[in-house]
Amino acid sequence: MSKELIKDIVTEGAKATPPIAVVGTSIAQGWTINHAVAALTIVYLLLQIGWLLWRWHRAAQGQEVKAD
């Protein structure tokens, strides 16, 4: 095997480690991937609601709100 190929294999293995760790941990704890996705979706929605409320609050106070 060439050094280039080994480097590519190690790099791709390192990139795959976080998702594999999350799935492995969730399975070991009795959580399915559906539970994890649902929990992350709820967190994301709460963050989006908080951001929107913050922007509305700034707009109500007359401060500049940039359109993102």
C-alpha positions as CSV (number, residue, x, y, z in Angstrom):
1,M,0.0,0.0,0.0
2,S,1.2,3.4,-0.8
3,K,1.6,6.1,1.9
4,E,-1.0,8.2,0.0
5,L,-3.6,5.4,0.3
6,I,-2.9,4.8,4.0
7,K,-3.2,8.5,4.7
8,D,-6.5,8.6,2.9
9,I,-7.8,5.6,4.8
10,V,-6.8,7.1,8.1
11,T,-8.3,10.5,7.3
12,E,-11.7,9.0,6.2
13,G,-11.7,6.8,9.3
14,A,-11.2,9.8,11.5
15,K,-14.0,11.6,9.7
16,A,-16.3,8.7,10.3
17,T,-15.5,8.4,14.1
18,P,-18.0,11.0,15.5
19,P,-21.1,9.5,13.8
20,I,-20.1,6.0,14.7
21,A,-19.6,7.0,18.3
22,V,-23.0,8.7,18.5
23,V,-24.8,5.7,17.0
24,G,-22.8,3.3,19.1
25,T,-23.5,5.2,22.3
26,S,-27.2,5.6,21.5
27,I,-27.6,1.9,20.8
28,A,-25.8,1.0,24.0
29,Q,-28.0,3.3,26.1
30,G,-31.2,2.0,24.6
31,W,-31.8,5.0,22.4
32,T,-32.5,4.5,18.7
33,I,-31.5,6.8,16.0
34,N,-35.1,8.0,15.9
35,H,-34.9,9.1,19.5
36,A,-31.6,11.0,18.8
37,V,-33.1,12.7,15.7
38,A,-36.2,13.7,17.6
39,A,-34.2,15.2,20.5
40,L,-31.9,17.1,18.2
41,T,-35.0,18.4,16.3
42,I,-36.6,19.7,19.5
43,V,-33.3,21.4,20.5
44,Y,-33.1,23.0,17.0
45,L,-36.7,24.2,17.2
46,L,-36.2,25.7,20.6
47,L,-33.1,27.6,19.4
48,Q,-35.0,28.9,16.4
49,I,-37.8,30.1,18.6
50,G,-35.4,31.8,20.9
51,W,-33.7,33.5,18.0
52,L,-37.0,34.7,16.6
53,L,-38.1,36.1,20.0
54,W,-34.8,37.9,20.4
55,R,-35.1,39.5,17.0
56,W,-38.7,40.6,17.7
57,H,-37.6,42.0,21.0
58,R,-34.9,44.0,19.4
59,A,-37.3,45.2,16.7
60,A,-39.8,46.3,19.3
61,Q,-37.2,48.3,21.1
62,G,-36.3,50.1,17.8
63,Q,-32.9,48.6,17.4
64,E,-31.6,47.6,14.0
65,V,-32.4,44.0,13.0
66,K,-30.4,42.7,10.1
67,A,-32.1,40.4,7.6
68,D,-30.1,37.2,7.5
